[in-house]
């Protein structure tokens, strides 16, 4: 008898991952995965049909699926503006012959994966203490996750007797509150440079934000010949054809690891702002079940997330410092965490509807 299988997808403007997972003694195993260039397809329906028809004969036909979507989900539908796609749960059910389909925001979907991540998918940044944690198998507490990528994603999860309830958030767009003279100077410069009246948290705490921090540092520097000066200008004005164009956030990380003082200063400011944002989210959600750091930069900045620059800023919350110090904090380092989390949600849907074999 073939094991029950689930269909999972992680949809983005650039690439889409589709996979089939099976349940092996309570653990999800990826049986088949395919990467697609999203722009090469006119719709998810056509891509999905291709995937299902090309799947290995050894995989049984999945009946339950979950798709992580890069954008908000409203009325069981989503629009991917970069692709001109409109996706609906009903359309996918009919075109692919699925019994259950759910669309979930691609960051909020991580909530469904958190209880199931293995040691190879996450690392511990702070062990926390049992005194402050309610995260037991009988009474798990709320959880929260934030992650710097192109922007700053946030989500929270609430336990229920039917599994986890994932709540998406746009908290990355709240006001950035400077905590030092340097951060104040950065905010004033960003307002002028980007022609903005306000600066959100994600303008600083994101991969793009790291680029802004480095560009600002270079503007303040007296070293006109710094090797990243011209690269920063090309990055700021988005000129990928320019001979000096580089991914400035990635270059900043590389230069910092090589010992460049200016890049190190940029990384320190960025990590401190990131840690402060993490601490704010932990207090806002009172996530006694744990706090997670995700996003595209987590795997590449493991040492930085473990540093005192990040952790001290996270903990320094006045009277609530003991709460933050007792919190378990982990970082998700699996690049396919969204896909795996979608599979976790698909299995949860099957279990709740009684279709699990």
Secondary structure as GFF3:
##gff-version 3
##sequence-region A 1 357
A	DSSP	beta_strand	5	11	.	.	.	ID=ss1
A	DSSP	beta_strand	15	24	.	.	.	ID=ss2
A	DSSP	beta_strand	27	37	.	.	.	ID=ss3
A	DSSP	three_ten_helix	38	40	.	.	.	ID=ss4
A	DSSP	alpha_helix	44	54	.	.	.	ID=ss5
A	DSSP	beta_strand	64	69	.	.	.	ID=ss6
A	DSSP	beta_strand	73	74	.	.	.	ID=ss7
A	DSSP	beta_strand	77	80	.	.	.	ID=ss8
A	DSSP	beta_strand	85	88	.	.	.	ID=ss9
A	DSSP	alpha_helix	89	96	.	.	.	ID=ss10
A	DSSP	beta_strand	100	105	.	.	.	ID=ss11
A	DSSP	alpha_helix	110	114	.	.	.	ID=ss12
A	DSSP	beta_strand	122	126	.	.	.	ID=ss13
A	DSSP	beta_strand	143	148	.	.	.	ID=ss14
A	DSSP	beta_strand	152	160	.	.	.	ID=ss15
A	DSSP	beta_strand	163	169	.	.	.	ID=ss16
A	DSSP	three_ten_helix	171	173	.	.	.	ID=ss17
A	DSSP	alpha_helix	181	194	.	.	.	ID=ss18
A	DSSP	three_ten_helix	201	203	.	.	.	ID=ss19
A	DSSP	alpha_helix	207	220	.	.	.	ID=ss20
A	DSSP	alpha_helix	229	236	.	.	.	ID=ss21
A	DSSP	alpha_helix	248	257	.	.	.	ID=ss22
A	DSSP	alpha_helix	261	285	.	.	.	ID=ss23
A	DSSP	beta_strand	291	294	.	.	.	ID=ss24
A	DSSP	three_ten_helix	299	301	.	.	.	ID=ss25
A	DSSP	alpha_helix	302	305	.	.	.	ID=ss26
A	DSSP	alpha_helix	308	315	.	.	.	ID=ss27
A	DSSP	three_ten_helix	318	320	.	.	.	ID=ss28
A	DSSP	alpha_helix	321	325	.	.	.	ID=ss29
A	DSSP	beta_strand	329	332	.	.	.	ID=ss30
A	DSSP	alpha_helix	337	353	.	.	.	ID=ss31
###
